[in-house]
Amino acid sequence: MEEINTITPEELERKLEAGEKLELVDVREDDEVVYGMIPGAKHIRMGDIPNSLDYFDKEKEYIFICRSSHRSGNVCHYLHEQGYKVRNMVGGMLAWTGETEYVE
């Protein structure tokens, strides 16, 4: 299996603080995101990714996030095989110490 690019929570936080425009996708379930998401992240549940391919642009890079980085890693492998530019946030939200926003 091909190596997937990763980003640490600290690197991601620095990029966000610097004002970089990033494409963040949180693939956790609805009952998980209520505890907070990284501001600006789009919520697309892992199981909905195959039916949401029209959301993604092959010219952009997407950073995928889940609770621990396992599910987001699986999504990264799947989308990479489809020709998308992807990066997995290692450690997931368990390792995130930055700002979060709460969704209803």
MOMOKA-V751146 format. One record per backbone hydrogen bond with DSSP energy under -1.0 kcal/mol. CO is the residue of the C=O (numbers start at 1). NH is the residue of the N-H. E is the energy in kcal/mol with one decimal. If there is no record, write none. Layout:
# MOMOKA-V751146
co = <CO	CO>
nh = <NH	NH>
e = <E	E>
This chain:
# MOMOKA-V751146
co = <5	7	8	9	10	11	12	13	14	15	16	23	24	25	26	27	29	29	32	33	37	38	42	45	46	49	52	57	62	63	64	65	66	67	70	71	72	73	74	75	76	77	79	80	85	87	88	89	92	101>
nh = <88	90	12	13	14	15	16	17	18	20	19	63	42	65	44	46	32	33	35	36	101	41	26	48	49	52	55	60	87	25	89	27	93	94	74	75	76	77	78	79	80	81	84	83	62	64	7	92	95	37>
e = <-2.4	-1.9	-2.5	-2.5	-2.2	-2.2	-2.5	-2.6	-1.8	-2.4	-1.4	-3.2	-2.7	-2.4	-2.0	-2.1	-1.6	-1.9	-1.6	-2.1	-3.1	-2.2	-2.9	-1.9	-1.3	-2.0	-2.2	-1.7	-1.8	-2.8	-2.4	-2.9	-2.6	-2.5	-1.9	-2.4	-2.4	-2.3	-2.3	-2.9	-2.7	-2.0	-2.4	-1.5	-2.3	-2.9	-2.1	-1.3	-1.6	-2.8>
